[in-house]
Amino acid sequence: MFMPPENRSHWSHTLWHTKSMRNIDLAYNTCVRSLKIEFGLIQSVCSIGMSGVSTIRYSALVSRKTGVVKSPGQEFAVLLKFAPLPPPVQTNDSPWLKAINQWHVGFCDWKYTPLRRGFDTFYGFYCGSGDYYNHTCNDNSGHADFDWRDQERVAKEVKGTYSTNLVTNRAVEIIVDQSGKENPIFLYLPYQNVHDPDEAPDEYFELYPEVGHHDTRYTLASVSAMDHSIGMVVDALKTAGIYENTIIIFSSDNGGTSHVLDSNTPLKGHKGSVWEGGTRGAAFIHSPLLENTPRSYNGLLHITDWYNTLLAAAGATELPQNDGYNQWDALRTGTATPPRQDFIYNIDETQDPLTGAIRA
């Protein structure tokens, strides 16, 4: 199960980097018993980050280098020659690829949408952000359109329901349906939290009466709402009897924005920059398959590494040639040497002057 929470995932406002968070005692308990990734490297904005996951290539070399996808009028999508994130495994033709919540890597033509890219299930929105309750998305001109699909059907019945609750309930349904089945599933669950607009149910907002800064308070409330929801998903895995053989990956897709107080402290920079405040993400892995947890992983792990790592975790003996590394042995045991020593943050020649950075 892969959970990249959407955008603005602030380094200092995570459950394990601050004492100001009010955990709901669900996802928090999962996190503290996990493998925390201290150097999870991502991209500076969301669309290029998720493009890197999908292509298993540095986005600077093969896909979008800046900006985000907001409307079908934007002629951008991950090329069809690249498979979506889930590694190919033998499933006896049973539907197994489940995508819930947001797509965000291009939908200028139907052929680029989730069900045409290999997923069996899609429930959510195609844009990069939207209203949590009305589910409308503003394009670059400011025009708002309703954006929520159940498979490919426009699902207007969801209006008025908080998006985090919608996707959590659907995820729980899918997981419980797996009870007693032998075939694996890959659940892609990128939560909308903590992207703008600043919306969260009152019960979470009221957890932080001492926080006077509006944007910061809503960000903390949004994290707590996501915490509660992830805990419900983990409980569903246990109820379905598949928890013991599940790998849960939680990784932000870019750094936090500058309008939330202390959003990335002590990291320099913010979303949109190549400094670590924009490109070093909050991440952890939770699984009974991991050894010697809880612990921290201090090796470099880039967003392009997840594909090969998941292939190895699933038992593959031959891995494709790409920009990603297989990190499974190092992650699983804590004793193997981390394989990655360098990576490309980004190279964007569309900017004047050119922007970019590498780590070596």
Secondary structure in CASP SS format (residue, H / E / C, confidence):
PFRMAT SS
TARGET T0000
AUTHOR 0000-0000-0000
METHOD secondary structure of the structure
MODEL  1
M C 1.00
F E 1.00
M E 1.00
P C 1.00
P C 1.00
E C 1.00
N C 1.00
R C 1.00
S C 1.00
H C 1.00
W H 1.00
S H 1.00
H H 1.00
T C 1.00
L C 1.00
W C 1.00
H C 1.00
T C 1.00
K C 1.00
S C 1.00
M C 1.00
R C 1.00
N C 1.00
I C 1.00
D C 1.00
L C 1.00
A H 1.00
Y H 1.00
N H 1.00
T H 1.00
C H 1.00
V H 1.00
R C 1.00
S C 1.00
L E 1.00
K E 1.00
I E 1.00
E E 1.00
F E 1.00
G E 1.00
L E 1.00
I C 1.00
Q C 1.00
S C 1.00
V C 1.00
C H 1.00
S H 1.00
I H 1.00
G H 1.00
M H 1.00
S H 1.00
G H 1.00
V H 1.00
S H 1.00
T H 1.00
I C 1.00
R C 1.00
Y C 1.00
S H 1.00
A H 1.00
L H 1.00
V H 1.00
S C 1.00
R C 1.00
K C 1.00
T C 1.00
G C 1.00
V C 1.00
V C 1.00
K C 1.00
S C 1.00
P C 1.00
G C 1.00
Q C 1.00
E C 1.00
F C 1.00
A C 1.00
V C 1.00
L C 1.00
L C 1.00
K C 1.00
F C 1.00
A C 1.00
P C 1.00
L C 1.00
P C 1.00
P C 1.00
P C 1.00
V C 1.00
Q C 1.00
T C 1.00
N C 1.00
D C 1.00
S C 1.00
P C 1.00
W C 1.00
L E 1.00
K E 1.00
A E 1.00
I E 1.00
N E 1.00
Q E 1.00
W C 1.00
H C 1.00
V C 1.00
G C 1.00
F C 1.00
C C 1.00
D C 1.00
W H 1.00
K H 1.00
Y H 1.00
T C 1.00
P H 1.00
L H 1.00
R H 1.00
R C 1.00
G C 1.00
F C 1.00
D C 1.00
T E 1.00
F E 1.00
Y E 1.00
G E 1.00
F E 1.00
Y C 1.00
C C 1.00
G C 1.00
S C 1.00
G C 1.00
D C 1.00
Y C 1.00
Y C 1.00
N C 1.00
H C 1.00
T E 1.00
C E 1.00
N E 1.00
D C 1.00
N C 1.00
S C 1.00
G C 1.00
H C 1.00
A E 1.00
D E 1.00
F E 1.00
D C 1.00
W C 1.00
R E 1.00
D E 1.00
Q C 1.00
E C 1.00
R E 1.00
V E 1.00
A C 1.00
K H 1.00
E H 1.00
V H 1.00
K C 1.00
G C 1.00
T C 1.00
Y C 1.00
S H 1.00
T H 1.00
N H 1.00
L H 1.00
V H 1.00
T H 1.00
N H 1.00
R H 1.00
A H 1.00
V H 1.00
E H 1.00
I H 1.00
I H 1.00
V H 1.00
D H 1.00
Q C 1.00
S C 1.00
G C 1.00
K C 1.00
E C 1.00
N C 1.00
P C 1.00
I C 1.00
F E 1.00
L E 1.00
Y E 1.00
L C 1.00
P C 1.00
Y C 1.00
Q C 1.00
N C 1.00
V C 1.00
H C 1.00
D C 1.00
P C 1.00
D C 1.00
E C 1.00
A C 1.00
P C 1.00
D H 1.00
E H 1.00
Y H 1.00
F H 1.00
E C 1.00
L C 1.00
Y C 1.00
P C 1.00
E C 1.00
V C 1.00
G C 1.00
H C 1.00
H H 1.00
D H 1.00
T H 1.00
R H 1.00
Y H 1.00
T H 1.00
L H 1.00
A H 1.00
S H 1.00
V H 1.00
S H 1.00
A H 1.00
M H 1.00
D H 1.00
H H 1.00
S H 1.00
I H 1.00
G H 1.00
M H 1.00
V H 1.00
V H 1.00
D H 1.00
A H 1.00
L H 1.00
K H 1.00
T H 1.00
A H 1.00
G C 1.00
I C 1.00
Y H 1.00
E H 1.00
N H 1.00
T C 1.00
I C 1.00
I E 1.00
I E 1.00
F E 1.00
S E 1.00
S C 1.00
D C 1.00
N C 1.00
G C 1.00
G C 1.00
T C 1.00
S C 1.00
H C 1.00
V C 1.00
L C 1.00
D C 1.00
S C 1.00
N C 1.00
T C 1.00
P C 1.00
L C 1.00
K C 1.00
G C 1.00
H C 1.00
K C 1.00
G C 1.00
S C 1.00
V C 1.00
W C 1.00
E H 1.00
G H 1.00
G H 1.00
T H 1.00
R E 1.00
G E 1.00
A E 1.00
A E 1.00
F E 1.00
I E 1.00
H E 1.00
S C 1.00
P C 1.00
L C 1.00
L C 1.00
E C 1.00
N C 1.00
T C 1.00
P C 1.00
R E 1.00
S E 1.00
Y E 1.00
N C 1.00
G C 1.00
L C 1.00
L E 1.00
H E 1.00
I H 1.00
T H 1.00
D H 1.00
W H 1.00
Y H 1.00
N H 1.00
T H 1.00
L H 1.00
L H 1.00
A H 1.00
A H 1.00
A C 1.00
G C 1.00
A C 1.00
T C 1.00
E C 1.00
L C 1.00
P C 1.00
Q C 1.00
N C 1.00
D C 1.00
G C 1.00
Y C 1.00
N C 1.00
Q C 1.00
W H 1.00
D H 1.00
A H 1.00
L H 1.00
R H 1.00
T H 1.00
G C 1.00
T C 1.00
A C 1.00
T C 1.00
P C 1.00
P C 1.00
R C 1.00
Q C 1.00
D C 1.00
F E 1.00
I E 1.00
Y E 1.00
N E 1.00
I E 1.00
D E 1.00
E C 1.00
T C 1.00
Q C 1.00
D C 1.00
P C 1.00
L C 1.00
T E 1.00
G E 1.00
A E 1.00
I E 1.00
R E 1.00
A C 1.00
END
